[in-house]
Amino acid sequence: MNEWLQRVAREIGCEEELSDEDAEALLKIARIAAHTSDDRRTAPLLTYLVGRARGNRPLTEILDEVQRASSS
């Protein structure tokens, strides 16, 4: 995770480290939302909802679910 993102995360009370794999999964989820919905504003909204619904599931698993839901 880059330094800016770490600093802002700490400032808002998030101590979790974002791995490169998780960052890639989130970026792919955001990309799917922006391109599939034809509304770029859905990207941050979906990534927020993913964070709320994640629990202990790996983001790569959620990415697979988003891909399936988007191709329906």
LUMVEXLO-380292 format. One line per field, with one value per residue: x, y, z of N, C-alpha, C in turn. Coordinates in nm, 4 decimals, always signed. Layout:
n_px c(X/...);
n_py c(Y/...);
n_pz c(Z/...);
ca_px c(X/...);
ca_py c(Y/...);
ca_pz c(Z/...);
c_px c(X/...);
c_py c(Y/...);
c_pz c(Z/...);
***
This chain:
n_px c(+0.0858/+0.0536/+0.2313/+0.0792/-0.1858/-0.1721/-0.1251/-0.3603/-0.5489/-0.4770/-0.5358/-0.8141/-0.8757/-0.8284/-0.6466/-0.5748/-0.3692/-0.3384/-0.2979/-0.1017/-0.2346/-0.5007/-0.5460/-0.5312/-0.7535/-0.9639/-0.9380/-0.9981/-1.2635/-1.3775/-1.3293/-1.4893/-1.7417/-1.7552/-1.7388/-1.9260/-2.1702/-2.2012/-2.1762/-1.9605/-1.9689/-2.0594/-1.8440/-1.6899/-1.8999/-1.9709/-1.7296/-1.7318/-1.9606/-1.8682/-1.6656/-1.8243/-1.9680/-1.7819/-1.6671/-1.4773/-1.4064/-1.1999/-1.0895/-1.0500/-1.2320/-1.4715/-1.4389/-1.4670/-1.7398/-1.8544/-1.7790/-1.9286/-2.1923/-2.2000/-2.1887/-2.4274);
n_py c(-0.1167/+0.2220/+0.5093/+0.7467/+0.6469/+0.4754/+0.6632/+0.8210/+0.6214/+0.5470/+0.7875/+0.7964/+0.5975/+0.3336/+0.0508/-0.1586/-0.3281/-0.3037/-0.5464/-0.6070/-0.7849/-0.7664/-0.4966/-0.4978/-0.6625/-0.5009/-0.2792/-0.3998/-0.4725/-0.2175/-0.1260/-0.3018/-0.2252/+0.0433/+0.0189/-0.1769/-0.0893/+0.1454/+0.3848/+0.5695/+0.6480/+0.4396/+0.2847/+0.3705/+0.3404/+0.0672/-0.0478/+0.0434/-0.0921/-0.3533/-0.3536/-0.3270/-0.5663/-0.7666/-0.9185/-1.1903/-1.2887/-1.3555/-1.0957/-1.1694/-1.3725/-1.2315/-1.0683/-1.2595/-1.3164/-1.0680/-1.0481/-1.2630/-1.1761/-0.9459/-1.0352/-1.1435);
n_pz c(+0.0000/-0.0776/+0.0578/+0.1001/+0.1029/+0.3245/+0.5289/+0.5231/+0.5746/+0.8381/+0.9646/+0.9482/+1.1159/+1.0438/+1.0741/+0.9217/+0.6883/+0.3413/+0.1154/-0.1834/-0.3506/-0.2591/-0.3131/-0.5936/-0.6505/-0.5523/-0.7215/-0.9652/-0.9165/-0.8918/-1.1519/-1.3020/-1.2072/-1.2960/-1.5771/-1.6542/-1.5557/-1.6882/-1.5587/-1.3977/-1.1353/-0.9850/-0.9124/-0.6703/-0.4944/-0.5086/-0.4184/-0.1571/-0.0595/-0.0882/+0.1039/+0.3326/+0.3271/+0.3265/+0.5492/+0.6602/+0.4200/+0.1353/-0.0849/-0.3462/-0.3826/-0.3627/-0.5838/-0.7881/-0.7520/-0.8127/-1.0798/-1.1866/-1.1289/-1.2828/-1.5388/-1.5911);
ca_px c(+0.0000/+0.1417/+0.2457/-0.0360/-0.3023/-0.1503/-0.1404/-0.5022/-0.6173/-0.4529/-0.6055/-0.9570/-0.8912/-0.8140/-0.5116/-0.5541/-0.2795/-0.3965/-0.1966/-0.1039/-0.3388/-0.6294/-0.5570/-0.5627/-0.8918/-1.0523/-0.9317/-1.0731/-1.4050/-1.4152/-1.3281/-1.6094/-1.8571/-1.7555/-1.7586/-2.0451/-2.2901/-2.1983/-2.1803/-1.8370/-1.9960/-2.0872/-1.7184/-1.6657/-2.0142/-1.9592/-1.6174/-1.7798/-2.0488/-1.7818/-1.6030/-1.9255/-2.0165/-1.6692/-1.6415/-1.3431/-1.3881/-1.0946/-1.1395/-1.0494/-1.3600/-1.5736/-1.4169/-1.5317/-1.8842/-1.8878/-1.7677/-2.0459/-2.3124/-2.1927/-2.2032/-2.5644);
ca_py c(+0.0000/+0.3380/+0.5881/+0.8365/+0.5680/+0.4319/+0.7783/+0.8563/+0.5105/+0.5617/+0.9076/+0.7679/+0.4920/+0.1999/-0.0002/-0.2724/-0.3125/-0.3505/-0.6178/-0.5803/-0.8701/-0.7068/-0.3713/-0.5342/-0.7115/-0.3853/-0.1996/-0.4735/-0.4586/-0.0810/-0.1187/-0.3718/-0.1399/+0.1621/-0.0140/-0.2585/-0.0119/+0.2677/+0.4996/+0.5610/+0.6749/+0.3149/+0.2227/+0.3872/+0.2892/-0.0780/-0.0838/+0.0665/-0.2034/-0.4712/-0.3414/-0.3519/-0.7049/-0.8587/-1.0107/-1.2477/-1.3493/-1.2944/-1.0065/-1.2401/-1.4447/-1.1314/-1.0306/-1.3632/-1.2974/-0.9467/-1.0827/-1.3456/-1.0925/-0.8476/-1.0976/-1.1958);
ca_pz c(+0.0000/-0.0847/+0.1800/+0.1148/+0.1402/+0.4634/+0.6181/+0.5284/+0.6423/+0.9825/+1.0108/+0.9625/+1.2157/+0.9852/+1.0954/+0.8323/+0.5738/+0.2166/+0.0383/-0.3269/-0.4091/-0.2255/-0.3871/-0.7324/-0.6543/-0.5371/-0.8443/-1.0680/-0.8815/-0.9287/-1.2980/-1.3482/-1.1757/-1.3817/-1.7181/-1.6759/-1.5234/-1.7696/-1.4686/-1.3184/-0.9934/-0.9134/-0.8681/-0.5264/-0.4181/-0.4982/-0.3317/-0.0212/-0.0249/-0.0725/+0.2359/+0.4351/+0.3202/+0.3133/+0.6595/+0.6503/+0.2880/+0.0538/-0.1898/-0.4746/-0.3877/-0.3915/-0.7234/-0.8697/-0.7401/-0.8877/-1.2219/-1.2219/-1.1246/-1.3893/-1.6705/-1.6023);
c_px c(+0.0905/+0.1326/+0.1267/-0.1579/-0.2903/-0.1761/-0.2879/-0.5810/-0.5996/-0.5320/-0.7550/-0.9829/-0.8818/-0.6684/-0.4779/-0.4597/-0.3475/-0.2857/-0.2072/-0.2148/-0.4778/-0.6509/-0.5946/-0.7068/-0.9896/-1.0540/-1.0073/-1.2228/-1.4547/-1.4230/-1.4537/-1.7322/-1.8658/-1.7907/-1.8882/-2.1728/-2.3051/-2.2130/-2.0612/-1.8605/-2.0252/-1.9607/-1.6914/-1.7799/-2.0056/-1.8424/-1.6521/-1.8668/-1.9699/-1.7162/-1.7004/-1.9641/-1.9055/-1.6598/-1.4976/-1.3157/-1.2755/-1.1551/-1.1390/-1.1783/-1.4735/-1.5611/-1.4836/-1.6832/-1.9315/-1.8819/-1.8878/-2.1719/-2.3163/-2.2149/-2.3425/-2.6523);
c_py c(+0.1230/+0.4249/+0.6800/+0.7607/+0.5177/+0.5451/+0.8154/+0.7471/+0.5207/+0.6785/+0.8819/+0.6493/+0.3506/+0.1559/-0.1152/-0.2368/-0.3715/-0.4162/-0.5800/-0.6602/-0.8124/-0.5758/-0.3984/-0.5806/-0.5949/-0.2987/-0.2679/-0.4637/-0.3198/-0.0659/-0.1852/-0.2835/-0.0224/+0.1283/-0.0895/-0.1779/+0.1116/+0.3944/+0.4890/+0.5822/+0.5471/+0.2498/+0.2461/+0.3337/+0.1378/-0.1169/-0.0578/-0.0505/-0.3328/-0.4685/-0.3717/-0.4996/-0.8089/-0.9613/-1.0597/-1.3116/-1.2801/-1.2059/-1.0734/-1.3210/-1.3489/-1.0831/-1.1315/-1.3461/-1.1751/-0.9754/-1.1651/-1.2601/-0.9939/-0.9071/-1.1554/-1.1066);
c_pz c(+0.0000/+0.0410/+0.2045/+0.1647/+0.2838/+0.5616/+0.6340/+0.6011/+0.7943/+1.0391/+1.0304/+1.0555/+1.1619/+0.9989/+0.9997/+0.7182/+0.4518/+0.1347/-0.1087/-0.3944/-0.3814/-0.3012/-0.5324/-0.7451/-0.6434/-0.6619/-0.9580/-1.0425/-0.9224/-1.0807/-1.3556/-1.3257/-1.2719/-1.5259/-1.7441/-1.6531/-1.6126/-1.6854/-1.3740/-1.1696/-0.9155/-0.8590/-0.7196/-0.4414/-0.4014/-0.4083/-0.1853/+0.0245/-0.0060/+0.0648/+0.3483/+0.4421/+0.3300/+0.4244/+0.6508/+0.5148/+0.2126/-0.0553/-0.3259/-0.4915/-0.4227/-0.5360/-0.8159/-0.8680/-0.8190/-1.0373/-1.2675/-1.2279/-1.2409/-1.5269/-1.6914/-1.6855);
***
